[in-house]
Amino acid sequence: MNDLPVSRLEMLRFLERVQLADLERTRRWIAAEGKREVKRRRGEQARPPEPDWLIEQGLNGRAAVYVHLGGCRMAGKRSKGVPRDQALRSLAEGVDACTHCRPDAALGYLEG
């Protein structure tokens, strides 16, 4: 073992090396996070616009069970985007309007 005392200058140089290594690691983390952020933004920009109206299909995939507004969180996975006239037609044909998002009110549809 080396019993020679370490000088204060040597300790400070060691501290500097440790801090430089920490700084380089932090810079790598920042660069990696910047790349992830760019990819996330590109993904958001490439995403197609949300439809204004949705028709939710039943389990059999044929019969429509609900009409929803495009951003309704209650719309199931079997929902597809439709134009306004198809949403209105579905309501007129007896498809239920979602009670959460109320597409009938947004469409100005009055039963009867």
C-alpha atoms as a printed R data frame, in Angstrom:
    type eleno elety resid chain resno       x      y       z
1   ATOM     1    CA   MET     A     1   0.000  0.000   0.000
2   ATOM     2    CA   ASN     A     2   1.037  3.500  -0.692
3   ATOM     3    CA   ASP     A     3   1.095  5.461   2.562
4   ATOM     4    CA   LEU     A     4   2.121  8.713   0.922
5   ATOM     5    CA   PRO     A     5  -0.366 11.486   1.551
6   ATOM     6    CA   VAL     A     6  -2.328 12.706  -1.467
7   ATOM     7    CA   SER     A     7  -1.945 16.392  -2.107
8   ATOM     8    CA   ARG     A     8  -4.929 18.705  -2.207
9   ATOM     9    CA   LEU     A     9  -4.116 19.473  -5.847
10  ATOM    10    CA   GLU     A    10  -4.267 15.768  -6.771
11  ATOM    11    CA   MET     A    11  -7.614 15.423  -5.007
12  ATOM    12    CA   LEU     A    12  -9.004 18.401  -6.904
13  ATOM    13    CA   ARG     A    13  -7.790 16.988 -10.241
14  ATOM    14    CA   PHE     A    14  -9.445 13.668  -9.398
15  ATOM    15    CA   LEU     A    15 -12.675 15.519  -8.551
16  ATOM    16    CA   GLU     A    16 -12.452 17.348 -11.865
17  ATOM    17    CA   ARG     A    17 -12.131 14.055 -13.790
18  ATOM    18    CA   VAL     A    18 -15.174 12.641 -11.983
19  ATOM    19    CA   GLN     A    19 -17.211 15.770 -12.657
20  ATOM    20    CA   LEU     A    20 -16.207 15.815 -16.347
21  ATOM    21    CA   ALA     A    21 -17.301 12.188 -16.662
22  ATOM    22    CA   ASP     A    22 -20.621 13.088 -15.000
23  ATOM    23    CA   LEU     A    23 -21.038 16.058 -17.330
24  ATOM    24    CA   GLU     A    24 -20.401 13.902 -20.424
25  ATOM    25    CA   ARG     A    25 -22.936 11.333 -19.221
26  ATOM    26    CA   THR     A    26 -25.496 14.090 -18.643
27  ATOM    27    CA   ARG     A    27 -24.851 15.462 -22.116
28  ATOM    28    CA   ARG     A    28 -25.428 11.989 -23.619
29  ATOM    29    CA   TRP     A    29 -28.717 11.732 -21.708
30  ATOM    30    CA   ILE     A    30 -29.759 15.163 -23.007
31  ATOM    31    CA   ALA     A    31 -28.893 14.208 -26.605
32  ATOM    32    CA   ALA     A    32 -30.819 10.925 -26.333
33  ATOM    33    CA   GLU     A    33 -33.845 12.684 -24.845
34  ATOM    34    CA   GLY     A    34 -33.712 15.285 -27.636
35  ATOM    35    CA   LYS     A    35 -33.826 12.499 -30.242
36  ATOM    36    CA   ARG     A    36 -36.806 10.871 -28.488
37  ATOM    37    CA   GLU     A    37 -38.603 14.224 -28.395
38  ATOM    38    CA   VAL     A    38 -38.050 14.763 -32.141
39  ATOM    39    CA   LYS     A    39 -39.412 11.263 -32.898
40  ATOM    40    CA   ARG     A    40 -42.443 11.893 -30.665
41  ATOM    41    CA   ARG     A    41 -43.210 15.186 -32.426
42  ATOM    42    CA   ARG     A    42 -42.854 13.595 -35.866
43  ATOM    43    CA   GLY     A    43 -45.219 10.836 -34.794
44  ATOM    44    CA   GLU     A    44 -47.794 13.364 -33.608
45  ATOM    45    CA   GLN     A    45 -47.533 15.333 -36.850
46  ATOM    46    CA   ALA     A    46 -47.829 12.186 -38.972
47  ATOM    47    CA   ARG     A    47 -50.909 10.979 -37.108
48  ATOM    48    CA   PRO     A    48 -54.076 11.381 -39.169
49  ATOM    49    CA   PRO     A    49 -56.586 13.883 -37.813
50  ATOM    50    CA   GLU     A    50 -59.167 12.585 -35.387
51  ATOM    51    CA   PRO     A    51 -62.544 11.985 -37.053
52  ATOM    52    CA   ASP     A    52 -65.428 14.223 -36.010
53  ATOM    53    CA   TRP     A    53 -67.846 11.304 -35.607
54  ATOM    54    CA   LEU     A    54 -67.509  7.632 -34.723
55  ATOM    55    CA   ILE     A    55 -69.754  4.621 -35.146
56  ATOM    56    CA   GLU     A    56 -69.120  1.831 -32.651
57  ATOM    57    CA   GLN     A    57 -69.816 -1.650 -33.993
58  ATOM    58    CA   GLY     A    58 -71.245 -4.452 -31.898
59  ATOM    59    CA   LEU     A    59 -69.474 -7.703 -31.107
60  ATOM    60    CA   ASN     A    60 -70.571 -9.267 -34.360
61  ATOM    61    CA   GLY     A    61 -68.915 -6.393 -36.242
62  ATOM    62    CA   ARG     A    62 -71.997 -5.630 -38.291
63  ATOM    63    CA   ALA     A    63 -74.626 -3.826 -36.264
64  ATOM    64    CA   ALA     A    64 -73.811 -0.315 -35.084
65  ATOM    65    CA   VAL     A    65 -74.486  0.135 -31.380
66  ATOM    66    CA   TYR     A    66 -73.442  3.730 -30.621
67  ATOM    67    CA   VAL     A    67 -72.684  7.022 -32.306
68  ATOM    68    CA   HIS     A    68 -69.896  9.037 -30.623
69  ATOM    69    CA   LEU     A    69 -68.123 12.351 -31.028
70  ATOM    70    CA   GLY     A    70 -64.618 11.891 -32.430
71  ATOM    71    CA   GLY     A    71 -62.756 12.374 -29.166
72  ATOM    72    CA   CYS     A    72 -65.095 10.392 -26.914
73  ATOM    73    CA   ARG     A    73 -63.188  8.292 -24.399
74  ATOM    74    CA   MET     A    74 -66.122  5.919 -24.099
75  ATOM    75    CA   ALA     A    75 -65.843  4.815 -27.732
76  ATOM    76    CA   GLY     A    76 -64.738  1.207 -27.923
77  ATOM    77    CA   LYS     A    77 -62.010 -0.349 -30.040
78  ATOM    78    CA   ARG     A    78 -64.556 -1.392 -32.651
79  ATOM    79    CA   SER     A    79 -65.263  2.248 -33.568
80  ATOM    80    CA   LYS     A    80 -64.558  3.806 -36.942
81  ATOM    81    CA   GLY     A    81 -64.635  7.359 -38.201
82  ATOM    82    CA   VAL     A    82 -67.616  8.377 -40.314
83  ATOM    83    CA   PRO     A    83 -68.773 11.588 -42.021
84  ATOM    84    CA   ARG     A    84 -71.434 13.780 -40.434
85  ATOM    85    CA   ASP     A    85 -74.243 12.610 -42.711
86  ATOM    86    CA   GLN     A    86 -73.608  8.957 -41.852
87  ATOM    87    CA   ALA     A    87 -73.645  9.757 -38.122
88  ATOM    88    CA   LEU     A    88 -76.990 11.548 -38.561
89  ATOM    89    CA   ARG     A    89 -78.374  8.709 -40.662
90  ATOM    90    CA   SER     A    90 -77.334  6.169 -38.024
91  ATOM    91    CA   LEU     A    91 -79.137  8.120 -35.304
92  ATOM    92    CA   ALA     A    92 -82.242  8.330 -37.506
93  ATOM    93    CA   GLU     A    93 -82.058  4.556 -38.047
94  ATOM    94    CA   GLY     A    94 -82.178  3.965 -34.300
95  ATOM    95    CA   VAL     A    95 -78.523  3.637 -33.335
96  ATOM    96    CA   ASP     A    96 -78.117  4.939 -29.785
97  ATOM    97    CA   ALA     A    97 -76.230  8.137 -29.122
98  ATOM    98    CA   CYS     A    98 -73.484  7.889 -26.525
99  ATOM    99    CA   THR     A    99 -74.807  9.332 -23.276
100 ATOM   100    CA   HIS     A   100 -71.320 10.492 -22.347
101 ATOM   101    CA   CYS     A   101 -70.401 12.684 -25.337
102 ATOM   102    CA   ARG     A   102 -73.942 13.402 -26.643
103 ATOM   103    CA   PRO     A   103 -73.336 13.411 -30.412
104 ATOM   104    CA   ASP     A   104 -77.058 13.867 -30.999
105 ATOM   105    CA   ALA     A   105 -76.904 17.300 -29.351
106 ATOM   106    CA   ALA     A   106 -73.730 18.212 -31.242
107 ATOM   107    CA   LEU     A   107 -75.372 17.162 -34.509
108 ATOM   108    CA   GLY     A   108 -78.570 19.029 -33.722
109 ATOM   109    CA   TYR     A   109 -80.525 15.784 -33.991
110 ATOM   110    CA   LEU     A   110 -83.936 15.839 -32.304
111 ATOM   111    CA   GLU     A   111 -85.734 12.502 -32.001
112 ATOM   112    CA   GLY     A   112 -89.198 12.266 -33.351
